């Protein structure tokens, strides 16, 4: 069903855990995921790239870099601006500054029942 299309691309390198690990060195990988993923979805499902939301989460749900591909009209969990970083923007940011994601403050939302939120509470940071 194309209305709620939701696919994930996993990258092969195991050492790339999240957005924070990315540098300009990863641009060929990221561009490949964007191009090949978009083309594969177009061929398999007939959904053009212009109708896809392609993003990474920060904080991710698991620490092995993966990219989400969703139908633009589908309000997928975690696709909101507080957590999702569009892959095209990530590529542009790294092209401008190789260390962009090591330097930038990244705001993210946490649910009250998440372990990371509890850790922040214990540390007195919330």
C-alpha positions in Angstrom: 0.0 0.0 0.0 1.7 3.2 -1.2 -0.1 5.6 1.1 2.0 4.5 4.1 5.1 3.4 2.3 8.0 3.1 4.8 11.3 1.6 3.9 14.7 1.7 5.6 18.2 1.5 4.0 21.0 0.2 6.2 24.6 1.1 5.4 27.2 -1.5 5.3 29.9 0.2 7.4 29.4 -0.8 11.0 31.4 2.0 12.5 28.9 4.7 11.4 26.4 4.7 14.2 24.5 7.9 13.9 24.4 11.4 12.4 27.2 12.4 14.8 29.7 10.1 13.1 29.2 11.5 9.6 31.9 13.6 7.9 32.6 14.7 4.3 34.3 11.3 3.9 30.8 9.8 3.9 29.4 11.9 1.2 29.8 9.3 -1.6 28.0 6.8 0.7 25.2 9.2 1.5 24.8 10.3 -2.2 24.7 6.6 -3.2 21.9 5.8 -0.6 19.9 8.8 -1.8 20.3 8.0 -5.6 20.0 4.2 -5.5 17.2 4.2 -2.9 15.2 6.7 -4.8 15.7 4.9 -8.1 14.9 1.5 -6.5 11.7 2.8 -5.0 10.7 4.4 -8.3 11.2 1.1 -10.2 9.6 -1.2 -7.6 6.7 0.9 -6.3 6.3 3.6 -9.0 6.8 6.4 -6.4 9.0 9.3 -7.8 11.7 10.8 -5.6 9.6 14.1 -5.4 7.0 12.1 -3.4 9.4 10.7 -0.9 10.6 12.0 2.5 14.2 10.7 3.0 15.7 11.3 6.4 17.8 10.1 9.4 16.8 10.2 13.0 18.7 11.9 15.8 18.6 10.3 18.3 18.3 7.1 16.4 16.3 4.1 17.6 19.4 1.9 17.1 23.0 2.8 16.5 23.8 1.5 13.0 23.3 4.3 10.5 20.1 3.8 8.5 18.0 6.1 6.3 14.2 6.2 6.3 12.3 6.5 3.0 8.6 7.3 3.5 5.7 8.4 1.2 5.5 12.2 1.5 1.8 12.1 2.5 2.5 9.5 5.3 2.9 11.0 8.8 5.4 8.3 9.9 6.4 8.2 13.6 9.5 10.2 14.1 9.3 12.0 10.8 8.7 15.4 12.5 11.3 18.1 12.6 12.3 17.4 16.2 13.8 14.1 15.2 14.2 13.8 11.4 17.0 15.3 9.4 16.5 15.3 5.7 19.2 13.3 3.9 19.6 16.1 1.2 20.2 18.6 4.0 22.7 16.3 5.7 24.6 16.0 2.4 24.6 19.8 1.9 25.7 20.4 5.5 28.6 18.0 5.2 29.6 19.4 1.8 29.9 22.9 3.5 31.7 21.7 6.6 33.1 18.2 7.0 32.7 18.3 10.8 29.2 19.9 10.8 27.6 17.2 12.9 30.4 17.0 15.4 30.1 20.8 16.1 26.4 21.5 15.8 24.0 21.4 18.7 21.2 19.0 17.8 17.9 19.4 19.5 15.8 16.2 19.9 12.6 15.2 21.6 12.4 12.4 24.1 9.3 10.7 25.5 9.1 10.6 29.3 9.3 6.7 29.3 12.6 6.6 27.3 15.7 5.4 29.0 17.8 8.3 27.7 15.3 10.7 29.3 15.6 8.9 32.6 19.4 9.2 32.3 19.1 13.0 31.8 16.8 13.2 34.8 19.3 11.2 37.0 22.0 13.6 35.9 19.9 16.6 36.8 19.9 17.8 33.2 16.1 18.0 32.8 
